[in-house]
Amino acid sequence: MSIRFDGRVAIVTGAAAGLGRSHARALAVRGAKVVVNDFGGDVHGTGGSSEPAERVSEEIREAGGEAISHGASVTNAEQVAHMVESALAKWGRIDILINNAGILRDASFPKSSLQDFRAVIDVHLLGSVICSQAVWPHMKAANFGRILMTTSTSGIYGNFGQANYGAAKTGLIGLMNVLQIEGAKNDIRVNALCPSAATRMTEGLMPEPVLALLTPESVTPAALFLVSDDAPRRTILSACAGGYARIVIQETAGVFLPEAERTPEAIAARFGEICDLSTAMHCEEPGGPGMRFVKLAAAAAGVSLK
């Protein structure tokens, strides 16, 4: 099976370098018409120039693909709306959105300013909200859409000095979960990529020989699969140095305590059982596997759920 994007129109944010550039170029090679979006700022989100995005767009055109550039800041709803209208005016549709734009403002938590917290959350989380909301009505009208969030191990597992970044990246998982539910009836599939790659944002964090293994091009195949026609739904896919794995949020079977036993001491006494990962389960339904406790509580109280 060959995955192609002929006739599809894709917007890739933060596409002037690193992962975004790799995603945009690969989509174009497989037939997509691409909007190369990048504000053109530095890794901290300062500055701004349309030239980096235009360079990537020109690379795509020189290779025989179709691309336009746009310097919208993903935090500016008016600029994003203009980007979407530009894509519609040129190609008449929007099928794919890869939310990839990001900045770093690393600092240990006590030294992290609220200004930096807001800046990081604005770009990663609210930027993805703004871009997704801008394309949503067009995908809904077409009964087709593929939206990809870019999360991070810093949010899922934690990383020193990245409280703002980790909080924003974990927020994207919650956004994915809700948008997937709301978009299901219109075949808008929403997934998340958890990449590890050598980019401007990871320079200096690992030794050079390790960074050499973490090419953006080894991550991009996962991104393309997650925005393909046969993409899964509500999937967090990890991609690192040629390895690909699914990340899931699980819940243990836990214990149900009768009302008279619901004390901190009872929880402490049975904490090992509560935490027993051999009983862990994954659930695709809203509310998670913990909803079974509602059934147990209703049965214990003699309440019908019908």
N, C-alpha and C positions, 0 to 999 in steps of 0.2 A: 504494500500500500504506500503510495507516494502522497505526502502531504503538500498540497499546493494552496496558493492564495490568489489565484487568478480571478480578477474582477473584484476582489476585496479591497477596501480602503482602511488603512490602519493609521492611528495616531500613536506615536511613541514619544513620551515626555522625557526630558533629560537625555536627549538622543545625540548630543554633540560629541560625546566621548564615552568610553567605557562600555558598560552593559547596554545602555541605550543605543549607542552607535552600532554595536554588534547586532542587536535585535532588529534595528531599522534596516540595515544592509541585508541581513538574512531574509527578512520578510520580502524585500524587493527582489532578491534573487529568485524567490519562489513565486513571483508574480503579483505581489501586492503593490498597490499604489500607497505611498507612505508620506505622512506629514511628519517631518523631522522637527520636533519641538525642543527648544532649549532657550532658557533665559540668558544663557551665556555668562553667568556669574562664576565666581570661584567656588571652591569646595565648601566655603563657609556661607555662601549665598550672597556675597557682596559683588559689586560691579554689575556688568550686564552688557552683552553685545550680541547682535544677530549673526555675526560672522561665523562662529563655530557651527551653528546649525546649518547655515548655508553651505559651508564646506562639505558637510556630510551629505546634504542633499545633492550637491554637485557630483560627489563621488558616485552616488547611486545613478544619477543620470548618465554620467560618463560610462558606467558599466552597462548601460542599456535599460535601466529601470526608470520608473516614474516616481518623482518625489518633489515636494515643495517644502520649504522651511518656514517656521514661524517662531518668533521670539517671545511668545506669551509667557508671562510668569504664571505658574499654576495656582498661585495664591490670589490672582486677580481675575475675578469672575468675568469682567467685561472683556479682558484680553483673551481669555479662554473662549468666550462666546464668539469673538471675532475669528479665532483659529478654527472653530467648528464651522462657522459660516463660510470661511475660505475653502475648507475641504469640500463642503457641500456645493459651493459654486463651481468648483473645478471638476469634481467627480460625481456629485449627486447622491452620495451615500457615505455612511461611516459604519463599518462593521466591527472594527477592533480598536480597543484602547489598551495600551500598556502604560500603566502608571509607574513610571520609573524615576522621575525627578526626585532629587534628594540633596540635602546639605548635612554638614556635621558641625556641631558646636560642642565638642567633647570637653568634659570637666567632671571631677568627682562631685557627687551630689551636693555637699555643703558649699562648693564653689561654683555651682551651676546657677547662673542668674535666671530670673523669671523671663527676662527678655530673650535669652537664648532658648529657653524651654518653648516659649511661644513661637519663636522663629522656626524651630525644628518641627514642631507639631503642625504649624501652618503649611509648611512645604510638603511634608510626607503625608500627613493624615488629611488635613483640610484641602490640600492640593488635589489629592485623589478624589475627595468628595466633589470638589468643584468640577473637575474634568469628567467624572463619571456622571454627574447630574447634567452636564452640558450635552453629552452624547445620548443620554438615556432615552429621551422622547423619540429620537431618530431610530434607535435600535428597536424600541417598542413598536413603532409604526411599521418597521420592516419585518417584525417577528424574527429577528436574528440579532445577536450581539455577543461579543466576547470581550470581557473586561478582565485584566490581570493586575492584581495588586503586587507590590514588591515588599515583602516582609523581611525579617532578618533574624538570625540566631541571637542577636543582641536583645531582641524582644522576647523570643521564645525561651531562651536559656539564660540570658543575662550576660552582661559584659561590663567590667569596671569602667567607670567614667562615661557611660552612655545611657544615663537614666532618661534623658529627654528623647534620645533616638530610640531606645528600647520601648518607651511608652508609646511613641508614635507608631512604631512598627507593629506592636501588638494590637493597637487600635485598628489597624488595617485588617486584621483577621476578623474582628467583630464586624467591620464594615462588609467584608466579603460574605460572612454568614448571612447577614440580613439581606443584602442585595441579591444573593442567590435565590432566596425564598421569594422575594418580590418580583424577580425577573423570570422565574421558571416558566410561567404560562406563555411568555413571549420568546422563549428560547434564548434568553440572555443568560449566558453561563459565566459565572464569576469564580475565579480561582486565585491562588496566591503562589508566587515564586519566592523561595528562600535561597538566595544565591550566596556563594562565597567566591569572590573574584578579585583579581588584582586590578584596582582602578585608582583614580585620584583619592577616593575616600578610604582606601586601605593602605596607601603608601606609608611605610614606616612602622606598620603594625606587626609585620612578620618579616623574617629573613628573606633576602632576595631569592635564594634558591627555591623557597616555598612559594613565593609570589609568582615565580616563573611557571609554576604548575597550575596556578589559578587563573587561567585565561578566561576573559569574557566569552570567547567563542565556545568554550566548553559548557557554559551555562545556557546560552541562547537556544540550543535544541529543546530544552525543557520549556522555555518561554513559548516557542513556536507551537509545541504540542498543546500547551494549555490555552492557546487562542485559535486552535484549528477547528474545522467544522465538527469533528468528532471529539472535541475536548470533553474532559470529565466535568464535574460540577463540585464546587466547594472543596477543592483539593489544595492542600499545601504541599508543594513539591520542592524538595531540597535538591540543589544542584551544586556540585563542588568538584573541580578537577577531574571531570569525567564520570563522577558517581552521582546517581540519582536515587532519591528515596522519598517516600511519603511520610510526612509528619502528621500525627493525629493527636487530638486531645481526648483523653480517656477518663473514665470514672470507675472507681472500684465498686464492687457490689455493696460494700459497706454493711451496716447493721441498721435494723429498725428497732427503736426502743419504745416500749409502752410508755404512756404518758407519765406514770409514776416513777419511771426510771430515767427520765430525761434530765440528767444532772451532769455537771462537768466531771464529777468523779467517775460516773459510768462511762463517759466518753474516754477518759484517761485509761480506765481499766481495759477497755476494748479497742484502744487505739491501734494496736498491732493488727487486729482483724479488719478495722476500718481501712487501714492502709495496705492491705494485702493485694499486691499488684497481680497476683495470679488470677484474680477475679475481675480484672479490669475489662471494660468494654467500651466500644466506640459507637456513637449514635449519630445518625444524619438528621434526626428529627428535631424540630424546635423544642427547647426545654431540656434536651439531653436525656441520658439514661436515668437521671435522678427522678424523673417523673413517675417511676415505678413506686417511689415512696408515697406519692399521693394515693395510689391505689391501695397500698398497705394501710395507710392512715385511715382511708375511707372505710376499708373492711373492718379495721379495729373499732371504728366509731359507729359501724352499722349504717354508713351513708352510701347511698347509691350514686354512681357517677353517670348513670344513663339519663 
